Amino acid sequence: MSRRHSYVFLLLSVLSIFWCGCGGFNGVLAPTLTSINPTTIAAGSAGFTLTAAGTNFATGTTILWDGISLPTTVSSSTQLTAKVTAAQIAAAGTVSVRVMKSDSTTSSTLMLTITGGSNTSFSLTAISPSAVAAGSTDFTLTATGVGFVSGATITLNGTAVATTFDSATQLHATVPAADVVAAGTVTVGVTNPDKSTTNTLPLTVIAGGLGPAPTLTSINPNTSPNGITADLTLTATGTNFVSGSTVIWNGVAMATTFGSSTQLTATIPKSEFNIPASFFNPATGTATEQVFVLNPDSTVSNELPFTITISPSTTPTLVTIFNPSGTQRSKVGDPAFTLTLCGSFFANGAVAYFGTTALPTSAPTAAAAPCPITAPQQVTAQVPASMLRAVAEIPVTIQNSPTRVSNSIPYYVGMNIYFDESADVVWDSRFNLLYVSKPSTAQHSQNSIIAFSTRTGLNDAAAVWTYQLPTGSNPDRLALSADGAYLYVGLDGTNAVQQLAISGATTKPTAGSTISLGSGANGPYYAMDLAISPSSDTTIAVARGVAPAQSNLTTLALGGVAIYDGTTQRPNTVGPSAVPGGTALLDTLQWSADGNTIYSANNENATGDLYVLNVSASGVALASGGDHTGIFTIPNLFIHTDAASGLIYGDDGLEVNPTVPNVAFNAFTNGIMTPDHAGGKAYFVSHPDADPNVLRYLVGEFDLTTLTPGASLDLYMVQGIPQHIVRWNNSSDGTQGVAFTTKKFNCLFTPCNVADGRLYVINLPL
């Protein structure tokens, strides 16, 4: 977000004013991530539990593993845990870890390192036997592992014994009776000829000999749903149990009570049933834990399976959705289609919902490409054509039961979204392209201008061209000349305006003049707004502002309005000193149709001034009586002119006749707007809710002739704060619509909305 907008929204927040006029400009509390544990893990390790510590965690918060949501347990508002599978740490490298709440606000990123560890390809996994009686005669010891080579030797307490190489995963050797004379532990390892060694395992030597091995005939219960809320008591029935026998659950000893030689009871903690979705068989919705009995002399029983099922009481997780084209969008009027939902913890009987409408849904199956690895299950659902008859953003969910509903993922009808921060947007009617500025804070293609066709997907790969600007230039405001020959870009990071020459639909622009905006007593100026003269496409007016930085300035528009011919500034400017008290704040501006007048407005305080400036070869001057107070209310980011009528429109919903001046009409909804000169309508994006934390917005139209509202579209969720809107009309394929950008709100205080910005393209009619 540009520094001016950050300060303007801070001011609005302090004034407790939102677009609806009923609350401070506060958003949801964003999560913070302060630490993760572990921070390092060896490649090839077993799965593990990742712990994230921070603040503002809430129900539905998830840990993102390289951008992919992990099944996460919210322990408290300051701690999360998630299970990471062995497959996710199979290879060395680094993984980005961050936290995302259900409202899509995210934390900063911490890195976890997966080391290459020498034992990942050479290790000892088991020995047999693992226990012998003290005083035993010579016996054969078998070592199982990976990475064994011919010449490898088994070592006992560090001493090699004569070893036979069976394979890369098995060795055997004769253990002399002299090594197991007394009770104790012998350390067993493997050494390859290159002197590399494995981990070690203990061989237990037991005094008095080995007793009869236990047998396990049944366990009760032998099945349970996942996510149980209380510890489970398990009864093991069999033979040869002794005092000290232990029930082993999935390789871990459980607290066990000896009942008799034929019965044991064990307590299985409820945490053992909060297992990752990847452990379940996606086709059956079940996971299996192995149970056996270990006697004190290290003899073990056979294993019996315990089955954990995904039940209707489990909350499912939705990872992604897609149609047969592999996208999450349809055109208005498209035919019925099959929607695929990928995720985890889908129970038998789960039902997909398109908005509030239940869809015919298939039984869960194992996921197939292009479902990601984090989504082991999938279902398909039939979306009828009747739900594709109007522009809409529709939340898709899946329910195991009416009370167990997944997170939602939006499906777009007649809409297209670019999922990265976008500062400003303009429409080039010559080449039917949208030009978008990407600030320094964007995740991709930072400091660039991107051209998009509305007929294709909106992503970096689909860009018609990308023009890279210098690092740190932070492009923001855009202005396109009437003939489309030049695109002007405000560079907030270098306090300049860059001219780009547009020569073709698929040709990158070339750099023209760079206009330095100068500086004042409070620092260098940057472009708060740009407007190109209707008389010359190389003459541009700039509303110049300064950054608040550490100066705690109460006003930003200290540089006034200046006119530049090429790179040459006309000497006369209009700034705060144009009126007594130094209160003339010119934040947003527009030219009159004849090029003789510039209209400007104050969007920094509640006076809402409209300024009329006379234009001459020497620059600009405030017209006699040209300061009109109380015209545009707060908030009102920008003003817009209708060349045909000469009327001015404000983002605050006002229609103003500048020649009187007076408010001719006041019926628009507060937000951002753009007039459609040819169509006689105004289009706007507004926030109708009294609660500013609700990310719901309306896109609508208003007839400028009849002064009546038209159709409107209720957007399910908008990320970021809407900033700029344009009306587009693609003459090559007959499509038309509106496009608007949102920007990340860089918080100077909390709580606030820090969601990333987007570019939204919406096809008309609404």
Helices and strands as residue ranges (DSSP letters): H 3-14, E 32-37, E 40-42, E 48-55, E 62-65, E 68-69, E 72-76, E 79-84, G 86-89, E 93-100, E 110-115, G 118-120, E 123-128, E 131-133, E 139-146, E 153-156, E 159-161, E 163-167, E 170-175, G 177-180, E 184-191, E 201-206, E 215-220, E 223-225, E 232-239, E 246-249, E 252-253, E 255-260, E 263-268, G 270-273, G 277-279, E 286-294, E 304-309, E 317-322, E 329-330, E 337-344, E 351-354, E 357-358, E 365-366, E 377-383, G 385-388, E 392-401, E 404-405, E 409-413, E 415-418, E 424-428, E 433-438, E 448-452, G 460-462, E 465-468, E 475-480, E 486-491, E 496-501, E 510-516, E 519-520, E 523-524, E 526-532, E 539-545, E 560-565, E 568-569, G 576-578, E 588-591, E 597-601, E 610-616, E 619-628, E 639-641, E 648-650, E 654-657, E 662-666, E 671-676, E 681-686, E 697-703, E 708-715, E 721-730, E 735-743, E 759-763
